[in-house]
Amino acid sequence: MSGTVVLSFDCELGWGRIEDGGWRHLEAEGLYERTLPVLSRVIETLESRAIPSTWAFVGSLFEVPDPAALDHLPAAYRAETERFIHEAQPSTRSLDSLLPAFRRLGPMLDLGSHSSTHVRARTPGSDTRTMAADFELSLRQLERSFDRPVTSVIFPRDELDALDEVGALGSFSVRVPGGHYGTPSMSGLDRARLVASRALGPVPPAVDSVLNSGNPAQTGSLYFNWAIGSGVVRRIRRLLHGRAVDAVLRDAALTGAPYHLWVHPFNLAESDRLAADFLGFVDRLAALRDASKLTVEHMAGHHARTLPSR
């Protein structure tokens, strides 16, 4: 009995740090400039290994929004967004240079939205209507860029306040938080418990469900990132993460259960070792698939197979 591994990417570059202005520091460090060649290698590897994956893009990565299209944003966030558009380097705010490579993935790429500007329902002055409008804008942006409709949705920071409102915009697969997610409001003790559960307990399989909107959803199983902290902390995190990845591949092959791993591309530019570990993971996925030990799918493909009546 072979299981399934689903792979998704939350792709935002500096758009993800508009709210706190953190993009400036990361841009100065060269993080976003380093992300582009790393992303190019990831795309080439996925293409050569024929690995399907979901890419949830901030729509404005490919199409700079007209100022009038930002009327739905809270005033302060809109001002920061316009400042970001005018002041950020192209490598911080745009993926135009990689659009041909992404398009070459064809049906292996499940086109996902991560909103248009990465505004959240919990951004000061925002609400669920703001989120719905931002996602609606992203659907138009991404459809124009890729010449096909969006088929999956991943919410910024996995905040699901506008789940029903965004779900009413179309038919999508949605990634929702699972038991191993952390939240910004967690206490230090809760975070310690979460880390311990990840290190000592089994990685949870993905759980599929149908939302109130009728759209299918899947929980994430494991965030592919250990490059947090420094020195011995990072080495320990890498060891524990490697064990978790091994467990996912083993358990998917043995139990037949689905597992969902997700990635932030800029994390892969934070550490050469993390990028190498991820590319090695893709190679292992391809080898296990070719040996008929597991199946690799993206979110939309998985739900089309498991929930064909939706």
C-alpha positions as CSV (number, residue, x, y, z in Angstrom):
1,M,0.0,0.0,0.0
2,S,1.6,3.3,-1.1
3,G,0.9,6.6,0.5
4,T,0.9,10.1,-0.9
5,V,3.2,13.0,-0.3
6,V,1.8,16.5,-1.1
7,L,4.3,19.4,-1.6
8,S,3.3,23.1,-1.4
9,F,5.2,26.4,-1.5
10,D,4.1,29.7,0.2
11,C,5.7,32.2,-2.2
12,E,5.8,35.8,-1.1
13,L,9.3,37.3,-1.1
14,G,9.3,40.8,0.5
15,W,5.5,41.0,0.3
16,G,5.3,38.9,3.4
17,R,7.1,41.6,5.5
18,I,5.3,44.7,4.4
19,E,3.3,45.0,7.6
20,D,6.4,45.2,9.9
21,G,8.8,46.7,7.4
22,G,11.1,43.8,7.8
23,W,11.7,43.5,4.1
24,R,14.2,46.4,4.2
25,H,16.6,44.6,6.5
26,L,16.3,41.4,4.6
27,E,16.8,43.2,1.3
28,A,19.9,44.9,2.6
29,E,21.2,41.4,3.7
30,G,20.7,40.2,0.1
31,L,18.2,37.5,1.1
32,Y,15.7,38.1,-1.7
33,E,18.4,38.5,-4.3
34,R,19.8,35.1,-3.2
35,T,16.3,33.6,-3.3
36,L,15.9,33.9,-7.1
37,P,18.8,31.6,-8.1
38,V,17.7,29.1,-5.4
39,L,14.2,29.1,-6.8
40,S,15.5,28.6,-10.3
41,R,17.3,25.4,-9.1
42,V,14.2,24.2,-7.3
43,I,12.1,24.7,-10.4
44,E,14.7,22.9,-12.6
45,T,14.8,20.0,-10.1
46,L,11.0,19.6,-9.9
47,E,10.9,19.7,-13.7
48,S,13.6,17.2,-14.3
49,R,12.2,14.8,-11.6
50,A,8.6,15.4,-12.8
51,I,7.5,16.2,-9.2
52,P,4.0,17.9,-9.0
53,S,3.7,20.7,-6.5
54,T,1.4,23.5,-5.3
55,W,2.7,27.0,-5.6
56,A,0.7,29.6,-3.7
57,F,1.9,33.0,-5.0
58,V,1.2,36.5,-3.9
59,G,-0.4,37.7,-7.1
60,S,1.5,41.0,-7.1
61,L,4.8,39.1,-7.6
62,F,3.9,38.9,-11.3
63,E,1.7,42.0,-11.8
64,V,2.2,45.3,-10.0
65,P,-1.2,46.4,-8.9
66,D,-2.6,49.7,-10.1
67,P,-3.1,52.1,-7.1
68,A,-6.8,52.1,-7.7
69,A,-6.9,48.3,-7.2
70,L,-5.6,48.8,-3.6
71,D,-8.7,50.7,-2.4
72,H,-9.7,47.7,-0.3
73,L,-6.6,47.9,1.9
74,P,-6.6,49.6,5.2
75,A,-5.1,53.1,4.9
76,A,-1.9,52.4,6.7
77,Y,-1.2,49.1,5.0
78,R,-2.0,50.6,1.6
79,A,0.5,53.4,2.2
80,E,3.2,50.8,3.2
81,T,2.3,48.7,0.2
82,E,2.7,51.6,-2.2
83,R,6.0,52.5,-0.5
84,F,7.1,48.9,-0.9
85,I,6.2,48.9,-4.6
86,H,8.2,52.1,-5.3
87,E,11.2,51.5,-3.0
88,A,11.9,47.7,-3.0
89,Q,14.4,46.3,-5.4
90,P,12.9,44.1,-8.2
91,S,14.4,40.9,-6.6
92,T,12.4,41.8,-3.4
93,R,9.0,42.2,-5.0
94,S,9.0,40.4,-8.4
95,L,9.2,36.9,-9.8
96,D,8.7,38.1,-13.4
97,S,12.1,36.7,-14.4
98,L,11.1,33.2,-13.4
99,L,7.6,33.2,-14.9
100,P,8.7,31.3,-18.0
101,A,10.3,28.6,-15.9
102,F,7.2,28.3,-13.7
103,R,5.0,28.1,-16.8
104,R,7.2,25.2,-18.2
105,L,6.1,23.1,-15.3
106,G,2.7,22.9,-16.9
107,P,0.2,20.6,-15.2
108,M,2.9,19.7,-12.6
109,L,2.3,23.1,-11.1
110,D,-1.0,23.5,-9.2
111,L,-1.5,27.3,-9.4
112,G,-2.3,28.7,-5.9
113,S,-3.0,32.1,-4.5
114,H,-1.4,33.5,-1.3
115,S,-3.5,36.7,-1.7
116,S,-2.5,39.7,-3.7
117,T,-0.5,41.8,-1.1
118,H,-0.2,39.4,1.9
119,V,-2.7,41.5,3.9
120,R,-4.3,39.6,6.7
121,A,-7.8,39.7,8.3
122,R,-5.9,40.5,11.6
123,T,-3.9,43.4,10.0
124,P,-5.0,46.6,11.9
125,G,-8.0,48.0,10.1
126,S,-8.6,44.9,8.0
127,D,-11.4,42.4,8.1
128,T,-12.7,39.4,6.2
129,R,-14.1,41.6,3.4
130,T,-10.6,43.0,3.0
131,M,-9.2,39.5,2.6
132,A,-11.9,38.4,0.1
133,A,-11.1,41.5,-2.0
134,D,-7.4,40.9,-1.8
135,F,-7.8,37.3,-2.9
136,E,-10.2,38.3,-5.6
137,L,-7.6,40.6,-7.0
138,S,-4.9,37.9,-6.9
139,L,-7.2,35.5,-8.8
140,R,-7.2,38.0,-11.7
141,Q,-3.5,38.7,-11.5
142,L,-2.5,35.0,-11.5
143,E,-4.9,34.0,-14.2
144,R,-3.5,36.7,-16.5
145,S,0.1,35.7,-15.7
146,F,-0.4,31.9,-16.2
147,D,-3.3,31.9,-18.6
148,R,-5.2,29.5,-16.4
149,P,-7.3,29.7,-13.3
150,V,-6.2,29.4,-9.7
151,T,-6.9,25.9,-8.3
152,S,-5.6,26.2,-4.7
153,V,-5.5,28.7,-1.8
154,I,-3.1,29.1,1.1
155,F,-3.8,32.0,3.5
156,P,-1.1,34.4,4.7
157,R,0.2,33.0,8.0
158,D,-2.5,30.3,7.8
159,E,-5.0,32.7,9.4
160,L,-8.4,31.4,8.3
161,D,-10.7,34.2,9.4
162,A,-12.0,34.8,5.9
163,L,-12.3,31.1,5.0
164,D,-15.9,31.3,4.0
165,E,-15.6,34.6,2.2
166,V,-12.6,33.5,0.1
167,G,-14.2,30.0,-0.4
168,A,-17.1,31.7,-2.1
169,L,-14.9,33.1,-4.8
170,G,-14.4,29.8,-6.6
171,S,-13.5,26.1,-6.5
172,F,-10.2,25.6,-4.7
173,S,-8.2,23.2,-2.7
174,V,-7.3,24.9,0.6
175,R,-4.4,24.2,3.0
176,V,-5.4,24.6,6.7
177,P,-3.4,24.3,9.9
178,G,-2.8,21.0,11.5
179,G,-1.8,20.0,15.0
180,H,1.9,20.8,14.5
181,Y,1.4,24.4,13.6
182,G,2.5,27.2,15.8
183,T,0.8,30.5,16.1
184,P,2.2,34.0,16.9
185,S,0.1,34.2,20.1
186,M,1.5,31.0,21.6
187,S,3.3,31.3,25.0
188,G,6.9,30.3,25.4
189,L,5.8,27.2,27.3
190,D,3.4,26.2,24.5
191,R,6.1,26.7,21.9
192,A,8.5,24.4,23.9
193,R,5.8,21.8,24.1
194,L,5.2,22.1,20.4
195,V,8.9,21.6,19.6
196,A,9.0,18.6,21.9
197,S,6.0,17.0,20.3
198,R,7.5,17.5,16.9
199,A,10.8,16.0,18.0
200,L,9.4,13.1,20.0
201,G,6.1,12.2,18.5
202,P,5.1,10.9,15.1
203,V,4.6,13.4,12.2
204,P,0.8,13.7,11.7
205,P,-0.7,12.5,8.4
206,A,-2.6,15.1,6.4
207,V,-6.3,15.2,7.1
208,D,-8.7,15.8,4.2
209,S,-12.1,17.5,4.8
210,V,-14.8,19.5,3.0
211,L,-15.3,23.1,4.1
212,N,-18.6,24.9,4.4
213,S,-18.0,26.4,1.0
214,G,-17.9,22.9,-0.5
215,N,-14.2,23.3,-1.2
216,P,-11.8,20.5,-0.1
217,A,-9.1,21.2,2.5
218,Q,-6.0,19.4,3.7
219,T,-3.9,20.0,6.8
220,G,-0.2,20.4,6.6
221,S,2.1,17.7,8.2
222,L,5.6,19.2,8.3
223,Y,7.1,22.6,7.7
224,F,10.4,22.0,5.8
225,N,12.7,24.4,7.6
226,W,15.3,23.9,10.3
227,A,17.5,27.0,9.7
228,I,16.4,28.8,12.8
229,G,18.7,29.9,15.5
230,S,22.5,29.4,15.3
231,G,25.3,27.1,16.3
232,V,24.3,24.1,18.3
233,V,20.6,25.0,18.2
234,R,20.6,24.9,14.4
235,R,22.5,21.6,14.4
236,I,20.0,20.0,16.8
237,R,17.1,21.3,14.7
238,R,18.6,19.9,11.5
239,L,19.0,16.5,13.2
240,L,15.4,16.4,14.5
241,H,14.1,17.7,11.2
242,G,16.0,15.1,9.2
243,R,14.4,12.4,11.5
244,A,11.0,13.8,10.9
245,V,11.5,13.8,7.1
246,D,12.7,10.2,7.2
247,A,9.6,9.3,9.2
248,V,7.3,11.0,6.7
249,L,8.8,9.0,3.8
250,R,8.8,5.8,5.8
251,D,5.3,6.1,7.1
252,A,3.8,7.3,3.8
253,A,5.2,4.1,2.1
254,L,4.2,1.8,4.9
255,T,0.8,3.1,6.0
256,G,-0.7,4.5,2.8
257,A,-1.5,7.7,4.5
258,P,-1.1,11.1,2.9
259,Y,1.5,13.6,4.2
260,H,1.8,17.3,3.3
261,L,5.1,19.2,3.5
262,W,5.3,22.9,2.9
263,V,8.1,25.3,2.2
264,H,8.8,29.0,2.1
265,P,11.3,29.6,-0.7
266,F,13.1,32.4,1.0
267,N,14.0,30.0,3.8
268,L,16.0,28.0,1.3
269,A,18.1,31.1,0.6
270,E,18.9,31.5,4.3
271,S,21.1,28.4,4.4
272,D,23.0,26.5,1.6
273,R,22.6,23.4,3.7
274,L,18.8,23.8,4.0
275,A,18.6,24.2,0.2
276,A,20.7,21.1,-0.4
277,D,18.6,19.2,2.1
278,F,15.5,20.2,0.3
279,L,16.8,19.3,-3.2
280,G,18.0,16.0,-1.7
281,F,14.5,15.4,-0.4
282,V,13.0,16.0,-3.8
283,D,15.5,13.4,-5.2
284,R,14.3,10.9,-2.6
285,L,10.7,11.6,-3.4
286,A,11.3,10.9,-7.1
287,A,13.2,7.7,-6.3
288,L,10.5,6.3,-4.0
289,R,7.8,7.2,-6.5
290,D,9.8,5.5,-9.3
291,A,10.0,2.4,-7.1
292,S,6.2,2.5,-6.7
293,K,6.6,3.0,-2.9
294,L,4.6,6.3,-2.8
295,T,2.7,8.8,-4.9
296,V,3.6,12.5,-5.2
297,E,0.7,14.9,-5.8
298,H,-0.1,18.5,-5.5
299,M,-3.1,19.8,-3.6
300,A,-5.6,20.1,-6.5
301,G,-4.5,16.8,-8.0
302,H,-4.8,15.0,-4.7
303,H,-8.4,16.3,-4.1
304,A,-9.4,15.6,-7.7
305,R,-8.5,12.0,-7.1
306,T,-9.8,11.6,-3.6
307,L,-12.9,13.8,-3.9
308,P,-13.9,13.5,-7.5
309,S,-17.5,14.5,-6.9
310,R,-16.6,18.1,-5.7
